[in-house]
Amino acid sequence: MKDLNKNRPSVAKDVEAVITSFNQGSMILEAVRSLCEQTLLPERILQLLPGSIPSVFLTL
């Protein structure tokens, strides 16, 4: 049976990433992709879009 976790990065339980942006939707996706390509992933990614349209607070 193939080990599905072999190539998965580790998750740092004490690391969180915060992405902030103002009306830059395409840049948010780029930032999330960049975080997901790291060798050590944050446990949580917070996305803050203060004042953007629509104003959103998301935990991905």
For each residue, the residues with C-beta under 8 A, 3 or more apart:
1:
2: 6
3: 6
4: 8
5: 8
6: 2 3
7:
8: 4 5
9: 38 39 40 41
10: 39 40 41
11: 40 41 42 43
12: 15 40 41 42 43
13: 43
14: 43
15: 12 40 42 43
16: 42 43 44 45 46
17: 35 42 44 45 46
18: 45 46 48
19: 28 31 32 35 45 46 47 48
20: 48 49 50
21: 24 25 27 28 31 47 48 49 52
22: 49 50 51 52
23: 52 53
24: 21 27 28
25: 21 28 29
26: 29 30
27: 21 24 30 31
28: 19 21 24 25 31 32 47 49
29: 25 26 32 33
30: 26 27 33 34
31: 19 21 27 28 34 35
32: 19 28 29 35 36 45 47 60
33: 29 30 36 37
34: 30 31 37 38
35: 17 19 31 32 38 41 42 45
36: 32 33 41
37: 33 34
38: 9 34 35 41
39: 9 10
40: 9 10 11 12 15
41: 9 10 11 12 35 36 38
42: 11 12 15 16 17 35 45
43: 11 12 13 14 15 16
44: 16 17 59 60
45: 16 17 18 19 32 35 42 59 60
46: 16 17 18 19 57 58 59 60
47: 19 21 28 32 56 57 58 59 60
48: 18 19 20 21 57
49: 20 21 22 28 52 55 56 57
50: 20 22 55
51: 22 55
52: 21 22 23 49 55 56
53: 23
54:
55: 49 50 51 52
56: 47 49 52
57: 46 47 48 49
58: 46 47
59: 44 45 46 47
60: 32 44 45 46 47
